[in-house]
Amino acid sequence: MDLSFNYMVEYDSSPLDSTFGALADHTRRDILARVSQRALTITEIAAAYDLSFAAISKHLQVLERANLILKRRRGKEQLVQVSPTALNDVAAYLEPYRDLWAGHVSPDRNNPHPSR
């Protein structure tokens, strides 16, 4: 009897992986949209959802680790705002696909990221 194992590859994730991972969740995308309009307290963010405060805090931690939001203190409250450079890496990554979205084909279809 032969045994085979499927080991998950371990690697250090890139900032881009963290960003896409954070954006994979609807609640986190919604939080990001809200704080992109204006800075909000964590209490204000939590009030918009039928989730525990702990769950909202975990979502905020994921967004913060992905550098999508910034937190700052205002007295006893923490304000959350979108990071001004939050999606720069995503925009740069997606730029080579712009021609495809516009209906044009990239000169090298097999490698939209020639520098990789």
C-alpha positions, 0 to 999 in steps of 0.5 A: 500500500503506497501512501501519498501526502499532499503538503501545502507549500509554505511561503511568505505571502506578498503584500499583494496576497494579503491585499487580495485575501483581505478583499476576498471577504464581502464584509471587509470590502464593505468596511473599506468602502465606508472608511474611504468616504470618511474616517469612522470609529470602530463603534460606528463601523460595528453599528452597521453590521449584525456582527459581534464587536470581536468579529469586526475587530478581526476584520479590521485586523485583516484590513490593517495587516494588508495596509488597506486601513490606518488607525489613529487615536482621537481621545479614547476612540480609535478612528479608522480610515482608508490608507491613501496608498491602499490599492497602489499595488493592486492597480500596478498588478492589474495594469497589464490587463487593461487592454484586455478589459478594453477588448484589445489583446496583449502582444504576449497573451501568455505573459501579461506580466513580462517582468515576472 
